[in-house]
Amino acid sequence: VQLQASGGGLVQPGGSLRLSCAASGGILSLLRMGWYRQAPGKQRELVADISGGHATHYADSVKGRATISRDNAKNAVYLQMNRLKPEDTAVYYCNRVGPTFLDWGQGTLVTVSS
């Protein structure tokens, strides 16, 4: 399965972005999927995840500002991020929730800066 994250960019503090993750070569509908991020010099962290049945979980750092969703018909997962902060700056990846992972792909860079 190939995962392609997109939708990142430069945004001012307080702004919003919608990240998309498209999968090819496999079906995601049965997998619990997550959005991860890795900031410079830090470990990759799971910020939001969603089950095949659309149950969601959020890290405290994004709770109330992020919404994860999925469209199983399109084999896609999304992350809406609002009220972005400079500390949200990172490369964002989508992947299944571990302990085993799919290929990570390149991710999409989100930079929050004025």
C-alpha positions in Angstrom: 0.0 0.0 0.0 1.3 3.4 -1.0 0.3 6.4 1.2 0.4 9.9 -0.1 -0.1 12.8 2.2 -0.9 16.3 0.9 -2.4 19.6 1.8 0.5 21.1 3.9 1.9 24.5 3.4 2.7 27.8 5.1 0.0 29.2 7.3 -0.2 32.0 9.8 -0.9 31.3 13.5 -4.6 30.9 14.0 -5.1 29.7 10.4 -6.4 26.3 9.2 -5.4 23.5 6.9 -7.0 20.3 5.7 -4.6 17.5 5.1 -5.5 14.6 2.9 -4.1 11.0 2.7 -4.7 8.9 -0.4 -3.9 5.2 -0.5 -3.2 3.1 -3.5 -2.5 -0.6 -3.8 -4.6 -1.6 -0.9 -7.8 -0.9 1.1 -7.7 1.1 4.3 -11.3 0.6 5.4 -10.5 -2.2 7.8 -7.5 -0.4 9.3 -7.4 2.0 12.2 -5.6 4.9 10.6 -3.8 7.8 12.1 -2.1 11.1 11.4 1.3 11.4 12.8 3.7 14.4 12.8 7.4 14.8 13.3 8.9 18.2 14.2 12.6 18.9 13.7 14.6 17.2 16.3 11.7 15.4 17.8 10.2 11.9 17.6 7.3 11.1 15.4 4.0 11.3 17.4 0.5 10.2 16.8 -1.9 13.2 16.9 -5.2 11.7 15.8 -6.6 8.3 14.8 -9.8 6.9 13.5 -11.2 3.4 13.4 -12.9 1.8 10.5 -16.1 2.5 12.3 -15.2 6.2 12.6 -14.4 6.2 16.3 -11.7 8.9 16.9 -9.0 9.7 19.4 -6.9 12.9 19.7 -3.6 13.7 21.4 -4.0 16.5 24.0 -1.8 18.8 21.9 -4.5 19.0 19.2 -7.7 18.1 21.0 -10.4 20.7 20.2 -8.5 22.0 17.2 -8.3 18.9 15.0 -10.8 16.7 13.3 -9.9 13.4 11.7 -12.2 11.8 9.2 -12.2 9.2 6.5 -13.9 8.3 3.3 -13.7 4.5 2.9 -15.2 4.7 -0.6 -12.3 6.9 -1.6 -9.7 5.1 0.4 -8.8 8.3 2.0 -8.2 9.9 5.4 -8.3 13.6 6.3 -7.1 15.9 9.1 -8.7 19.3 9.5 -6.5 21.5 11.7 -7.8 24.8 13.0 -6.3 27.5 15.2 -2.9 26.4 14.2 0.1 27.2 16.4 3.8 27.5 15.7 4.3 24.3 17.6 2.2 22.5 15.1 5.0 23.0 12.6 6.1 19.5 11.5 6.0 17.0 8.7 2.7 15.2 8.8 2.2 11.6 7.8 -0.7 9.2 7.7 -0.3 5.5 8.5 -2.1 2.8 10.2 -2.0 2.7 14.0 0.9 0.4 15.1 2.6 -1.7 16.1 3.2 -2.5 12.5 3.1 0.2 9.8 2.7 0.7 6.1 5.4 2.4 4.1 5.5 6.0 5.5 5.9 8.0 2.3 7.2 11.5 2.2 4.6 13.2 4.3 3.5 16.8 3.9 5.1 19.8 5.6 3.1 22.2 7.7 4.8 25.4 8.7 3.0 27.7 11.0 4.6 31.1 11.1 3.9 34.8 10.7 
